[in-house]
Amino acid sequence: PRPEQVFVFPPSRQHRKKTAMSFDFAALLSPDNAVRKSAESQFEQCRQAQPQLVATQLVAALSQPGGSPTSELCAVLARRYLPPLFALAEIHFSLEAREHVKAGLLACLGSASHPPSLRRKLCSLVGRLGAEFHAAGSWPQLSAFIAAACADGAAPEVHESALSVLSHMAPALVEPAAWAACGQSVQATLVDGLGAARAP
């Protein structure tokens, strides 16, 4: 059997400082209407006032092994709310927080313990962010992750996720300027990935 690859990332300062202010995402799924409405209101307020806190806690929730309704919900919330955060000024979403979120997402994809439904949402999110960051070359760790995941010895789930991320990034990758800059490396990665998929 192929060994599982797990990418570990350190907690950011913002996350360590504000652990006591953690948001209860499970309350958003409460069958009690009053509890759920209150949680929705609190989440919206927190998202507007403390975007870094919401971002780091979403990543922390997604990093938990296995799958649960709360994890699936956090994946939906992350896919909806994380990309716009990167358009904020650094005073609202610091460079450290950005790097923490990106590293955390790769750590989630680097673990083979998540169920397929959760992995699909993560791949969609990472692919969208990867496409946005590709032109500026501001996420080199993503390229390294994809290359490692497509190499021999990667867990099948991680390998499949890397190819899925590439498929979500495809519209940005096939732009003439982008393809001229990275086409050869992308082709090589795909060939390696497809070869690994065929290997016994």
N, C-alpha and C positions, 0 to 999 in steps of 0.2 A: 504493500500500500504506500501511496505517496504521503510524505509528511505534511502536516498542516503548517502553513506559513501564517504567523501572527506578527503584525506590525504594531509595536508598542509606542505610545506617544506620551510625553510628560504633561501633567496638568498645567494650565496657564496660571499666571498670578491672579488674574481676575477670577478664575474658577476657584482657586484656593481661598481667596479672601471672602467669597460670597457663598460658600457652601451652605451656610446656615440659612440663606434666603432661598433655598431650593423650591422650585415650583412643583406642585403635585399634578403631574399630567394625567394620572389615573382618574382624577376628579372630573376631567373632561368627558369621561365615559360613564359617569355615574347614572344609574337609572332614575335617581331622584332629580327631578327637573330643577328644583331650587339650587341644589348643590352644583349641578352641571352649568346652569346659567351664571352662577356666581364665579365658577372656575373660568368660564369663557370670558367674563368681564375682567377678572384678575389677569388672565393671560394676555388679553389685548392691552391692558394698562402696562403690564410688565414689558411687553414687546415694544411698545412705543417709548417707554421711559428708560429701559435698561436692555437694549438689544444685545449687548455682549453677554449678559447673564443668560438670556434666553438661548442664544446660540450655543454657549458652552454646555448648558444643561440639556439641550436637545442632543448634542453629540454624546454627552455622558450617558443619556438614556439609550441611545442607539448602540453604544459599546457593550451593553449587557449581553451575555451569551444567551443563546436560545431565542425564541420568539414569544411574544405575548401581544394581546390586543393593545396594550399601552405602547409597546415598541412599534407596532404597525402604525399607530396614530402619530407617534413622534416622527416616523419616516415621512408621513404625509405632510406634517407641519414643517419639517425640515425642507422638503422639496418645494413647498410653497413660500416659505419665509426666509430661508437662508440666502438664496441668490441676491435678492434686493439689498441685503445688508452690506454686500461688498461694494455697493455704489455709494454708501454713506461716507461722510468725511471721517478722517482718522480720529477726530476728537470723539466721535460717537461709536466707532468700531475700529479699535486700534490694530496696528500691524501684528502685534502679538496675538490678539484674539483671532485675527484672520488666519494666521499660521496654525494656531491651535485647532481651529475648526477644520482646516484642510488636512492636517495630520490626523485628526480624529476620524474623519471620513475614510481616509485610506486604511486606518487601523480597523475600522468596521469591515471594509471589503477584504482585508487581509486575513480575517478569521473565517473559517469554513463552518462556523456553528450557527449562522443565521439561516432561517428558512428561506426558500426560494422567493416567496412573495415580498419579503422584506429586502432581499438582495436586489430584486428588480427595481424597487423604489430608490434604493441607494445608488444603483448604476445610473438611473435616470438623472438623479441629482448631480452625481459626480461628473457624468458626461456633459451636462449643461454647464456646470462651472468650468470644466476642462476646456470646453469650446470657447467660453468667454475669456479665459486666461491664456489661451494658446498663442494668440497673436503677440501678446506682450512677453511670453515666455516666463510668466510669473508663478508657474507651478511645476518646476522641474521634477519634484518628487513624484508627481503623477506619471510622468514618462518612465521613471525608474521603476515604479510599482508595476506598470503594465509590462515592461520588459521582463521583470522578475517573474511575474505571474504567468507569462507565456513561455517561460523556460521549462526545461525538463525538471521534474521533481515538485512542481507546484501542485497544491491541492486542486482537484478538478473544479470545485466550486469557485475557487479564487481565479482559476484560469478562465472559466466561463464568464465571470464578472468582468475581467479585463477586456475580453472581446466585446462584451455588451457595452462597456463604457466607450470603447472605440467606435462602436456603431452609433452611439448617441452624439459623438463628436464629429462624425463623418461630414456633415454640412460645412463645418468650419475647416476641416482638414483638406477638403478638395478645392477650396478656393485657390486660384492659380498661384498667388504669392505664397500662401501657406504650403501648398504642395511642393513648390520649388525649394522651400526651406527645409521641409521635413519629410517629403514624399518617400525618399529612399529608406529612411529609418522606420517609417510607418509600414512600408512594404515588408521590410525585413522582420519586423515584429509580427506582422500578420502571418508571414510564411512560417516563422518559428511557432507561433500559436497554433496554426492549423496542423503543423507537423506534430506538435505535442498532443493535440487532440486525437490524432490517428494512431499514436504510439500505444502499444498494449499496456 
